[in-house]
């Protein structure tokens, strides 16, 4: 069946033209230019992570051109946490992260990068550190805000 364009109502034809014109832009706005890319501490450092290492990594990602190439995440894997406080909040290792996670997140953000931080849905992480299971919603809120984790 052949479409006779002269028989298509003008408003419908104009709508089709507009739709086909904006369709590529709709997809371009929804799709990322690259997959989420970043650096994770576990493969190289396992439990030997600290504030200085994470700051140096953020600096290196910027100066080496990784940030410009689309790498945006600096992820602290396991071993940043040591216990829970009296309220059940996961507590960061004060020896390894003397400035606290909030200050570290602020530093990473000042470089135009994002800080990721790992926890586990179980009661303990793979390295036997406190997991999020007992206070899942509270831990998610605290880690997302970054401000309340000490």
C-alpha positions as CSV (number, residue, x, y, z in Angstrom):
1,X,0.0,0.0,0.0
2,X,1.4,3.3,-1.0
3,X,1.0,6.4,1.1
4,X,-0.4,9.4,-0.8
5,X,1.2,12.3,1.0
6,X,-1.3,14.8,-0.4
7,X,-4.0,12.9,1.4
8,X,-2.3,13.0,4.8
9,X,-3.8,15.8,7.0
10,X,-1.3,18.7,7.3
11,X,-1.3,18.7,11.1
12,X,-0.4,15.0,11.2
13,X,2.3,15.5,8.6
14,X,3.8,18.4,10.5
15,X,3.7,16.4,13.8
16,X,5.5,13.6,12.1
17,X,8.2,15.9,10.8
18,X,8.7,17.5,14.2
19,X,8.8,14.1,15.9
20,X,11.4,12.8,13.5
21,X,13.5,16.0,13.9
22,X,13.6,15.8,17.8
23,X,13.8,12.0,18.1
24,X,17.7,11.9,17.8
25,X,18.0,14.7,20.5
26,X,15.8,12.8,22.9
27,X,18.0,9.7,22.7
28,X,21.2,11.8,22.9
29,X,19.9,13.4,26.2
30,X,19.1,10.0,27.7
31,X,22.2,8.0,26.8
32,X,25.5,8.6,28.4
33,X,28.4,9.3,26.1
34,X,30.4,6.6,27.9
35,X,29.6,3.9,30.4
36,X,30.2,4.9,34.1
37,X,34.0,4.9,34.4
38,X,36.3,5.3,37.3
39,X,38.9,3.8,39.6
40,X,38.3,1.2,42.4
41,X,40.7,0.7,45.3
42,X,40.2,-3.0,45.8
43,X,42.1,-4.7,42.9
44,X,45.4,-3.0,43.7
45,X,45.2,-2.0,47.4
46,X,42.6,-4.3,49.0
47,X,42.5,-3.2,52.7
48,X,45.5,-0.9,52.4
49,X,43.5,2.2,51.7
50,X,43.7,5.6,53.3
51,X,42.9,9.3,52.8
52,X,46.2,10.1,51.3
53,X,45.9,7.3,48.7
54,X,42.4,8.5,47.7
55,X,43.5,12.1,47.4
56,X,46.5,11.2,45.3
57,X,44.4,9.0,43.1
58,X,41.9,11.9,42.5
59,X,44.8,14.2,41.7
60,X,46.3,11.6,39.3
61,X,43.0,11.1,37.5
62,X,42.8,14.8,36.7
63,X,46.5,15.4,35.8
64,X,46.8,12.2,33.7
65,X,43.8,13.1,31.6
66,X,41.6,10.3,32.8
67,X,38.9,12.8,34.0
68,X,39.0,14.5,30.6
69,X,38.5,11.1,28.9
70,X,35.3,10.5,31.0
71,X,36.5,8.8,34.1
72,X,34.5,10.4,36.9
73,X,34.4,8.0,39.9
74,X,36.9,7.4,42.7
75,X,35.6,4.4,44.6
76,X,36.8,3.4,48.0
77,X,36.1,-0.3,48.3
78,X,36.1,-2.3,51.5
79,X,38.1,-1.4,54.7
80,X,37.2,2.3,55.2
81,X,34.9,1.4,58.1
82,X,35.9,-0.1,61.5
83,X,32.9,-0.2,63.7
84,X,29.5,1.2,64.6
85,X,28.8,4.0,67.0
86,X,26.1,3.8,69.8
87,X,23.5,4.8,67.3
88,X,24.4,2.1,64.8
89,X,26.1,4.4,62.3
90,X,29.1,2.9,60.5
91,X,32.3,4.7,61.7
92,X,35.2,5.4,59.3
93,X,38.7,4.3,60.3
94,X,40.0,7.5,62.0
95,X,43.7,6.4,61.5
96,X,43.3,5.8,57.8
97,X,40.9,8.7,57.2
98,X,41.9,11.3,59.8
99,X,40.0,14.1,58.0
100,X,36.8,11.9,57.8
101,X,34.9,10.8,54.8
102,X,33.0,14.1,54.4
103,X,36.2,16.1,54.0
104,X,37.6,13.5,51.6
105,X,34.4,13.6,49.5
106,X,34.6,17.4,49.4
107,X,38.2,17.1,48.1
108,X,37.3,14.6,45.4
109,X,34.3,16.7,44.4
110,X,36.5,19.8,44.2
111,X,38.4,18.0,41.5
112,X,35.2,17.5,39.5
113,X,35.0,13.8,40.4
114,X,32.5,11.7,42.3
115,X,33.4,9.6,45.4
116,X,31.9,6.2,45.7
117,X,32.0,4.3,48.9
118,X,31.4,0.5,49.4
119,X,29.4,-1.3,51.9
120,X,27.7,-4.7,51.9
121,X,24.1,-5.7,52.2
122,X,25.1,-8.3,54.8
123,X,26.0,-7.8,58.4
124,X,29.7,-7.8,57.4
125,X,31.7,-6.9,54.3
126,X,34.1,-9.4,52.7
127,X,36.9,-8.1,54.8
128,X,34.8,-8.6,58.0
129,X,34.1,-4.9,58.5
130,X,30.6,-3.7,59.5
131,X,28.0,-4.1,56.7
132,X,24.8,-2.3,56.1
133,X,22.3,-5.1,56.8
134,X,21.2,-4.0,60.3
135,X,20.6,-0.3,59.3
136,X,20.2,-0.4,55.6
137,X,18.0,2.6,55.0
138,X,20.0,4.7,57.6
139,X,23.3,3.7,56.0
140,X,22.1,4.4,52.5
141,X,21.0,7.9,53.6
142,X,24.2,8.6,55.4
143,X,26.5,7.4,52.6
144,X,24.4,9.2,50.0
145,X,24.6,12.5,52.0
146,X,28.2,11.9,53.0
147,X,27.9,14.4,55.8
148,X,27.1,12.2,58.7
149,X,29.7,9.5,58.4
150,X,32.7,10.4,60.6
